[in-house]
């Protein structure tokens, strides 16, 4: 009569690699989502300024904007009457999350109007032909990533590692197959 092979059991207190990967993903997600809410902004907490403008060959203009958050905490100002462009459309994907301190090259926008003004709380500035000219074509060094950027920075490498290790059974593993003998 055939004898069944003994089953291998993980010792208590030890988690399988798949459970560890799932736990790591859950903890990283919870850390990002549990970030404290930002306080309401006072009228003079943030100043915006045009850093420079660049005239493009197609007739449009690219403006580079700076901001200074004078508080010690990040401030959220959603698009609307306190965060708007004066030329339609008033919502042009301008930043809504403002980190403490001075941020140069914080936002870059290309526009076709003669001028473009950004009003944030009680601060504002206008980009036009009289603004400082950029030395070369501006490229944003830093964007408005906020919590989404942090989530990507944590979750993408973690998920990549888990897939490489074969810890996520619903995703195909990219682990090379084991060689079983002669080539």
C-alpha positions, 0 to 999 in steps of 0.5 A: 500500500502506498504511503503518503509523503509527509507534508511540510509545515511552516513553523508557527510564527514564520510567514510565507514570502507571499504573506510577507509581500502582502503585509509589506504592501498593506503597511506601505499603503496605510502609511501613505493614506494615514498622512496627516491632513494639511491645515487651512491656509491663511491669506498670506501663507503662500507667495507665487512668482514668475521665474522666467518665460520662454518664447516657443517657435510655434508662437506659444510661451512657456512660463516657469513659476516659483512659490514660497510657503511661509509656514512649516506645514504643507498647505492644500489649496484646491482649484477655485477662487483661491487658486485660479488663472485669470485667463480662461480656463481658470483651472490649468492643472496648477499646483494644489499642494504646497510644501513648506519653504521656497520652491523654484521651478515648481510649475511649468505651463505653456500658453498661447495668450499674450499674458497669463496671471496666477492668483493664489490666496492673496498673492499673484503674478503675471507672465508676459513679454515683460517677464524675465527671459529664461536662459534656455528652454525650461524643463521642470525639475520638480512637479507637484507629486504630493502623496501620489508620488510618494505612493508610486515611489514606495509601491512600484519598487515593492510590487516589482520585487514581489513579482520578481520573487513570485510572491504574487500568484495572480501576476506572472513571475519574471523569475527565470526558469530553473535549469533541469539538466542538459541545455 
